[in-house]
């Protein structure tokens, strides 16, 4: 009986790793402008059979699938970002109800350097910690992300003088405002809403300055 219980727990862990990997791919694909990849992973989440051990989480599973439908049918990246925020909320609700916390591979905080490329790596790191703080759910990861975001430099340089200048400057101002708000948020729903707004802001700026989607890693 003990062996059977251990096998069931291992199966559930593997199941949840697959599940979380798909949700993380959605997040990365949105940031990189890969709408087709977003839709594929959203569709996978809809049809992915849930583990038998999650029979007591039917309501959260339905919430997740409803959010996955929004992602899979998203007409554009901002719509996908809204669906992702709902996905994160559903994941966090299920984890919280079961006393579980999702774990993520540790990544060191990028150094604070002068180039825009380095600043964007730091920005992406901070946004990823916020996302992990939502999904975990994890106060510590949220704190790390909000702290890094609040001290973030975004020296947009020539972008501010180009045709996308007004949109870029508005996005930077909005990111800074959201960073200030993030540090004071404790409510999970408020954190989810802020993350969704942050991602939508980032996506809008990326679409202004990029000629096309970036390849997935």
C-alpha positions in Angstrom: 0.0 0.0 0.0 2.8 2.4 0.8 4.5 1.7 -2.5 1.2 2.4 -4.4 0.8 5.7 -2.5 4.3 6.8 -3.3 3.8 5.8 -7.0 0.6 7.9 -7.1 2.4 10.9 -5.6 5.2 10.6 -8.1 2.7 10.4 -11.0 1.0 13.5 -9.7 4.3 15.4 -9.5 5.2 14.5 -13.0 1.7 15.4 -14.2 2.0 18.8 -12.5 5.4 19.4 -14.0 4.0 18.9 -17.5 1.1 21.2 -16.6 3.3 23.9 -15.2 5.7 23.7 -18.2 2.8 24.3 -20.6 1.7 27.4 -18.6 5.2 28.7 -18.4 5.5 28.3 -22.2 2.4 30.4 -22.6 4.0 33.1 -20.5 7.2 33.0 -22.5 5.5 32.9 -25.9 3.4 35.9 -25.0 6.5 37.9 -24.1 8.2 36.8 -27.3 5.2 37.6 -29.5 4.6 33.9 -30.5 0.8 33.9 -30.7 0.7 30.5 -32.5 2.7 28.9 -29.7 0.4 30.5 -27.2 -2.6 29.0 -28.8 -1.1 25.6 -29.1 -0.2 25.4 -25.4 -3.6 26.8 -24.5 -5.3 24.1 -26.5 -3.1 21.4 -24.8 -4.3 22.6 -21.4 -7.9 22.3 -22.5 -7.7 18.7 -23.5 -5.0 17.5 -21.1 -6.6 14.9 -18.9 -6.4 15.7 -15.2 -4.8 13.4 -12.7 -7.1 11.1 -10.7 -5.6 12.7 -7.5 -7.2 16.0 -8.5 -10.8 14.8 -8.3 -11.3 17.1 -5.3 -10.2 20.1 -7.3 -12.9 20.0 -10.0 -13.9 23.6 -9.6 -10.3 24.9 -10.0 -9.8 22.6 -13.0 -12.8 24.1 -14.6 -11.5 27.6 -13.9 -8.2 26.6 -15.5 -9.8 25.1 -18.6 -12.0 28.2 -19.0 -8.9 30.4 -18.9 -7.1 28.1 -21.3 -10.0 28.5 -23.8 -9.4 32.3 -23.7 -5.7 31.7 -24.4 -6.3 29.1 -27.1 -8.8 31.4 -28.9 -7.0 34.6 -28.3 -7.2 36.9 -31.4 -4.1 38.9 -30.3 -1.4 39.0 -27.6 -3.2 41.4 -25.2 -6.2 38.9 -25.2 -3.8 36.1 -24.5 -2.2 38.1 -21.7 -5.6 38.4 -20.0 -6.2 34.7 -20.4 -2.7 34.0 -18.9 -3.5 36.1 -15.8 -6.7 34.0 -15.3 -4.7 30.8 -15.8 -2.3 31.9 -13.1 -5.1 32.7 -10.7 -6.7 29.2 -11.2 -3.3 27.5 -10.6 -2.7 29.5 -7.5 -6.2 28.8 -6.1 -5.7 25.1 -6.6 -2.3 25.1 -5.0 -3.5 27.1 -2.1 -6.5 24.9 -1.4 -4.3 21.8 -1.4 -1.5 23.3 0.7 0.9 23.0 -2.3 3.5 25.4 -3.6 4.9 25.2 -7.1 8.7 25.2 -7.2 10.8 26.8 -9.9 14.4 26.6 -11.0 16.4 29.2 -9.3 17.8 32.0 -11.6 20.2 34.7 -10.3 19.1 38.3 -10.6 20.8 39.9 -13.6 23.2 42.7 -12.9 22.1 46.3 -13.1 24.0 47.6 -16.1 23.8 50.6 -18.4 22.8 49.0 -21.7 19.1 48.6 -22.6 19.6 44.9 -23.5 20.9 44.3 -19.9 18.0 46.3 -18.4 15.5 44.3 -20.4 17.0 41.0 -19.1 16.5 42.4 -15.6 13.0 43.5 -16.5 12.2 40.0 -17.8 13.7 38.4 -14.6 11.5 40.6 -12.4 8.4 39.9 -14.4 9.1 36.2 -14.2 9.4 36.3 -10.4 6.1 38.1 -10.2 4.5 35.5 -12.4 6.0 32.7 -10.2 4.7 34.6 -7.1 1.2 34.5 -8.6 1.3 30.8 -9.6 3.2 29.5 -6.6 1.6 31.1 -4.8 4.7 32.6 -3.2 5.1 35.9 -1.2 8.9 35.6 -1.4 9.0 35.3 -5.2 6.5 38.2 -5.5 8.7 40.3 -3.2 11.8 39.6 -5.3 10.0 40.5 -8.5 8.4 43.7 -7.2 11.7 44.8 -5.5 13.7 44.4 -8.7 11.0 46.0 -10.8 10.8 49.0 -8.5 14.5 49.8 -9.0 14.6 49.0 -12.7 16.3 51.4 -15.1 14.8 51.5 -18.6 17.0 53.8 -20.6 15.1 53.6 -23.9 17.5 56.0 -25.7 16.8 56.4 -29.4 13.5 54.5 -29.1 12.1 57.5 -27.3 12.9 59.7 -30.4 11.6 57.3 -33.0 8.1 56.8 -34.4 7.2 54.6 -31.5 8.5 57.1 -28.9 5.2 58.1 -27.3 4.1 54.5 -26.9 7.5 53.5 -25.5 7.6 56.3 -23.0 4.0 55.7 -21.9 4.8 52.0 -21.4 7.9 52.8 -19.3 5.9 55.2 -17.1 3.2 52.5 -16.7 5.7 49.8 -15.7 7.2 52.1 -13.1 3.7 52.9 -11.7 2.8 49.2 -11.5 6.2 48.4 -9.8 5.3 50.9 -7.0 1.8 49.3 -6.6 3.3 45.7 -6.7 5.4 46.3 -3.6 2.3 46.9 -1.5 0.0 44.2 -2.7 -0.9 41.2 -0.5 -4.2 40.1 -2.0 -3.8 37.2 -4.5 -6.5 38.6 -6.8 -4.9 42.0 -6.8 -1.5 40.5 -7.6 -3.0 38.6 -10.5 -4.7 41.7 -11.9 -1.5 43.7 -11.7 0.5 41.0 -13.4 -2.0 40.9 -16.2 -1.8 44.6 -16.6 2.0 44.5 -16.6 2.2 41.8 -19.2 -0.3 43.7 -21.4 1.8 46.8 -21.1 5.0 44.9 -22.0 3.3 43.2 -25.0 2.0 46.5 -26.3 5.5 48.0 -26.1 7.1 45.0 -27.7 4.7 45.1 -30.6 5.6 48.8 -31.2 9.3 48.3 -31.4 9.8 44.7 -32.8 9.3 43.9 -36.5 8.1 40.4 -35.7 8.1 37.7 -33.0 11.3 36.5 -31.3 12.1 32.8 -31.6 11.4 30.7 -28.5 14.4 29.5 -26.6 
